[in-house]
Amino acid sequence: MATVAASSGRSEIDCLSGTPRAHALDRWIYVLSASLFVIIVLIGFIPDSLMKIEMVKAGQRAPFPPILHVHAVLMGSYLLFLLSQTWLVATGRTGWHRTIGPIGGLLAIALISVGFILAPTMYHQVADGLQAAPAQAKAPLEALLLRLDNILLLQTQAGVLFGLFVALGLAARNRDPGFHKRMMIIAPAMALGAAFARMPWIPQTIPDSPLSLQIYQMLAIAPLFAWDVMRNRRVHQAYIVLAAAYLPFAVAAHLLWDTPGWHGTARAIMGL
């Protein structure tokens, strides 16, 4: 009996399934994922923003439009809210999680709305600068505008998929909590490409291809996906929904990237 008890004790410690360690990771993997997103954004945007602020002070670039500051505040607020929500669940404060949950929906709506204002604002800032620039300064601005045409593909993908996944996650919050919590993590990962694009010290295919940013987005949710597969021995339906929605945008971005047809379409969308 003592031998059986000892063997049973080792099994409870060493095996993942059903152990306190596994159940703790079930809760805290979402906190870790949300924390990772915050770290990615800080690493990507802080050095880039400081550099651009110095360029503005030196008169080397136009000042930031106010809508950019609004977008930054909303994005930061959403990520911190996501982190707080995952922490509330991990620590058993589910009542508070449900009570303040609607704030996340409002932040998401505001973020999407501002994002679809920000993209044309930044685009027209460059286009207007190109029109007013002297001949010797036009070439860099023309190159930047071509790059913005391509980035518009990723901005559209991020805005649409973020909104779609948040909506699906919120719709499932009562009937399918497992789907809900995964969608709420997957959704903001769709917007992390902007942060990764501001990390020149990691391998990049930009501006030639969107591949590197798409890979990094998937790597951001890889810890959650890997834990899910290891823990449950199957692929959760949330990742199937992700693949079904993400792949058409990813393929379209590769097919349209830097093509004359897309450049013309982007200019038409932006009213040029």
C-alpha positions as CSV (number, residue, x, y, z in Angstrom):
1,M,0.0,0.0,0.0
2,A,2.9,2.3,0.8
3,T,4.4,1.6,-2.6
4,V,1.2,2.3,-4.4
5,A,0.7,5.6,-2.4
6,A,4.2,6.7,-3.3
7,S,3.7,5.8,-6.9
8,S,0.4,7.7,-6.9
9,G,2.1,10.8,-5.4
10,R,4.8,10.8,-8.1
11,S,2.2,10.5,-10.8
12,E,0.3,13.5,-9.4
13,I,3.5,15.6,-9.4
14,D,4.9,14.6,-12.7
15,C,1.9,14.3,-15.0
16,L,0.3,17.4,-16.4
17,S,-3.3,16.2,-16.7
18,G,-5.3,17.0,-13.6
19,T,-2.5,18.2,-11.4
20,P,-2.4,21.6,-9.5
21,R,0.4,22.6,-11.7
22,A,-1.6,22.0,-14.9
23,H,-4.7,23.7,-13.5
24,A,-2.6,26.7,-12.5
25,L,-1.1,27.0,-16.0
26,D,-4.7,26.7,-17.4
27,R,-5.4,30.0,-15.7
28,W,-2.1,31.8,-15.9
29,I,-1.3,31.0,-19.5
30,Y,-3.8,33.8,-20.5
31,V,-2.1,36.2,-18.1
32,L,1.3,35.3,-19.6
33,S,-0.1,35.8,-23.1
34,A,-1.6,39.2,-22.3
35,S,1.7,40.2,-20.6
36,L,3.6,39.1,-23.7
37,F,1.5,41.4,-25.9
38,V,2.2,44.4,-23.6
39,I,5.9,43.7,-23.7
40,I,5.9,43.3,-27.5
41,V,4.1,46.7,-27.9
42,L,6.5,48.4,-25.5
43,I,9.6,47.0,-27.2
44,G,8.3,47.9,-30.6
45,F,6.9,51.4,-30.0
46,I,8.9,53.0,-27.3
47,P,12.3,53.3,-29.1
48,D,10.5,54.1,-32.4
49,S,8.4,56.8,-30.8
50,L,11.3,58.4,-29.0
51,M,13.2,58.5,-32.3
52,K,10.3,60.1,-34.1
53,I,9.8,62.7,-31.3
54,E,13.4,63.8,-31.7
55,M,12.8,64.0,-35.5
56,V,9.8,66.2,-35.0
57,K,11.8,68.5,-32.6
58,A,14.5,68.7,-35.2
59,G,12.0,69.6,-37.9
60,Q,12.8,66.4,-39.9
61,R,9.2,65.2,-40.0
62,A,5.7,66.5,-39.5
63,P,4.2,66.6,-36.0
64,F,2.1,63.6,-34.9
65,P,-1.6,64.2,-35.7
66,P,-3.9,64.2,-32.6
67,I,-5.7,61.0,-33.8
68,L,-2.4,59.1,-33.4
69,H,-2.2,60.0,-29.7
70,V,-5.8,58.9,-29.3
71,H,-5.1,55.6,-31.0
72,A,-2.0,55.0,-28.8
73,V,-4.0,55.7,-25.6
74,L,-6.8,53.3,-26.7
75,M,-4.5,50.5,-27.7
76,G,-2.6,50.8,-24.5
77,S,-5.8,50.9,-22.5
78,Y,-7.2,47.8,-24.3
79,L,-4.0,45.8,-23.7
80,L,-3.9,46.7,-20.0
81,F,-7.6,45.9,-19.7
82,L,-7.0,42.5,-21.3
83,L,-4.2,41.9,-18.8
84,S,-6.4,42.9,-15.9
85,Q,-9.3,40.6,-17.1
86,T,-7.0,37.6,-17.4
87,W,-5.5,38.3,-14.0
88,L,-9.0,38.6,-12.4
89,V,-9.9,35.2,-13.8
90,A,-6.6,33.6,-12.8
91,T,-7.1,34.8,-9.2
92,G,-10.7,33.7,-9.0
93,R,-12.3,37.1,-9.2
94,T,-14.7,36.1,-11.9
95,G,-17.5,38.4,-10.6
96,W,-15.4,41.5,-11.2
97,H,-14.3,40.1,-14.6
98,R,-17.9,39.9,-15.7
99,T,-18.9,43.2,-14.2
100,I,-16.3,45.3,-16.0
101,G,-16.3,43.1,-19.1
102,P,-18.5,45.5,-21.2
103,I,-15.7,48.1,-20.9
104,G,-13.6,45.9,-23.2
105,G,-16.3,45.9,-25.8
106,L,-16.5,49.7,-25.7
107,L,-12.7,50.0,-25.9
108,A,-12.6,47.7,-28.9
109,I,-15.3,49.7,-30.7
110,A,-13.4,52.9,-30.1
111,L,-10.1,51.4,-31.1
112,I,-11.5,50.1,-34.4
113,S,-13.2,53.4,-35.2
114,V,-10.1,55.4,-34.5
115,G,-8.0,52.9,-36.4
116,F,-10.0,53.5,-39.6
117,I,-9.6,57.2,-39.1
118,L,-5.8,57.0,-38.3
119,A,-4.9,55.1,-41.5
120,P,-6.2,57.7,-44.0
121,T,-4.9,60.6,-41.8
122,M,-1.3,59.3,-41.8
123,Y,-1.7,58.5,-45.5
124,H,-2.8,62.0,-46.4
125,Q,-0.2,63.5,-44.3
126,V,2.5,61.9,-46.5
127,A,0.5,62.6,-49.7
128,D,0.0,66.3,-48.9
129,G,3.7,66.5,-48.0
130,L,4.6,65.0,-51.4
131,Q,2.5,67.6,-53.2
132,A,4.1,70.5,-51.3
133,A,7.7,69.1,-51.3
134,P,10.4,70.5,-53.5
135,A,11.6,68.4,-56.4
136,Q,14.7,67.1,-54.6
137,A,12.6,65.9,-51.6
138,K,9.9,64.1,-53.6
139,A,11.6,60.7,-54.2
140,P,11.7,59.6,-50.5
141,L,8.1,60.7,-50.0
142,E,7.0,58.8,-53.1
143,A,8.7,55.7,-51.8
144,L,7.0,56.1,-48.4
145,L,3.6,56.5,-50.1
146,L,4.2,53.3,-52.0
147,R,5.0,51.6,-48.7
148,L,1.9,52.9,-47.1
149,D,-0.2,51.5,-50.0
150,N,1.1,48.0,-49.0
151,I,0.8,48.7,-45.2
152,L,-2.9,49.5,-45.9
153,L,-3.4,45.7,-46.6
154,L,-2.1,44.9,-43.2
155,Q,-4.0,47.7,-41.5
156,T,-7.3,46.5,-43.1
157,Q,-6.5,42.9,-42.1
158,A,-5.8,43.9,-38.5
159,G,-8.9,46.1,-38.2
160,V,-11.3,43.5,-39.7
161,L,-9.9,40.5,-37.9
162,F,-9.6,42.3,-34.5
163,G,-13.2,43.3,-34.7
164,L,-14.4,39.9,-35.9
165,F,-12.6,38.0,-33.2
166,V,-13.7,40.3,-30.4
167,A,-17.3,40.1,-31.6
168,L,-17.1,36.3,-31.8
169,G,-15.5,36.1,-28.3
170,L,-18.1,38.3,-26.7
171,A,-20.9,36.5,-28.3
172,A,-19.6,33.2,-26.8
173,R,-18.9,34.5,-23.3
174,N,-21.9,32.8,-21.7
175,R,-22.4,29.7,-23.8
176,D,-18.7,28.8,-24.5
177,P,-16.2,30.3,-22.0
178,G,-13.3,28.3,-23.5
179,F,-13.9,29.8,-27.0
180,H,-14.5,33.2,-25.5
181,K,-11.2,33.5,-23.6
182,R,-9.2,32.2,-26.6
183,M,-10.8,34.7,-29.0
184,M,-10.1,37.5,-26.6
185,I,-6.4,36.7,-26.7
186,I,-6.2,36.0,-30.4
187,A,-8.0,39.3,-31.3
188,P,-5.3,41.8,-30.2
189,A,-2.6,39.6,-31.7
190,M,-3.9,40.6,-35.1
191,A,-2.7,44.2,-34.4
192,L,0.8,43.3,-33.2
193,G,2.3,43.5,-36.7
194,A,2.8,47.3,-36.2
195,A,4.9,46.6,-33.2
196,F,7.0,43.9,-34.9
197,A,7.5,46.2,-37.9
198,R,9.3,48.7,-35.5
199,M,11.9,46.1,-34.5
200,P,14.7,46.4,-37.1
201,W,16.9,44.1,-35.1
202,I,14.8,41.1,-35.8
203,P,14.7,39.4,-39.2
204,Q,12.3,41.3,-41.5
205,T,10.8,40.8,-45.0
206,I,9.3,44.3,-44.9
207,P,9.1,46.2,-47.2
208,D,9.4,43.4,-49.8
209,S,6.8,41.1,-48.3
210,P,4.4,40.9,-45.3
211,L,5.6,37.4,-44.4
212,S,7.8,38.2,-41.4
213,L,5.0,40.2,-39.7
214,Q,2.5,37.4,-40.3
215,I,4.9,34.9,-38.8
216,Y,5.5,37.0,-35.7
217,Q,1.8,37.5,-35.2
218,M,1.4,33.7,-35.1
219,L,4.4,33.3,-32.8
220,A,2.8,35.7,-30.3
221,I,0.0,33.3,-29.7
222,A,2.2,30.2,-30.1
223,P,2.6,29.7,-26.3
224,L,-1.1,29.5,-25.8
225,F,-1.6,27.3,-28.8
226,A,1.2,25.0,-27.7
227,W,-0.2,24.7,-24.2
228,D,-3.6,24.0,-25.5
229,V,-2.5,21.2,-27.8
230,M,-0.3,19.6,-25.1
231,R,-3.0,19.9,-22.4
232,N,-6.0,18.8,-24.5
233,R,-4.4,16.6,-27.1
234,R,-6.3,18.4,-29.8
235,V,-6.6,21.7,-31.7
236,H,-9.3,23.9,-30.1
237,Q,-12.0,25.2,-32.5
238,A,-10.8,28.8,-31.8
239,Y,-7.7,28.1,-33.8
240,I,-9.7,26.6,-36.6
241,V,-11.7,29.8,-36.7
242,L,-8.5,31.8,-36.7
243,A,-7.1,29.9,-39.6
244,A,-10.3,30.2,-41.6
245,A,-10.4,33.9,-41.2
246,Y,-6.7,34.7,-41.3
247,L,-5.5,32.7,-44.3
248,P,-7.7,34.6,-46.9
249,F,-6.3,37.9,-45.7
250,A,-2.7,36.5,-45.6
251,V,-2.9,35.1,-49.1
252,A,-4.5,38.3,-50.5
253,A,-1.7,40.4,-48.9
254,H,0.9,38.3,-50.7
255,L,-0.8,38.4,-54.0
256,L,-1.5,42.1,-54.0
257,W,1.6,43.3,-52.2
258,D,3.4,46.0,-54.3
259,T,1.5,45.3,-57.5
260,P,0.5,48.2,-59.7
261,G,-3.2,47.2,-59.4
262,W,-3.1,47.4,-55.7
263,H,-1.2,50.7,-55.7
264,G,-4.0,52.1,-57.9
265,T,-6.7,50.6,-55.7
266,A,-5.1,52.0,-52.5
267,R,-4.9,55.5,-54.0
268,A,-8.6,55.2,-55.0
269,I,-9.6,54.1,-51.5
270,M,-7.7,57.0,-50.0
271,G,-9.3,59.4,-52.5
272,L,-6.2,60.3,-54.5
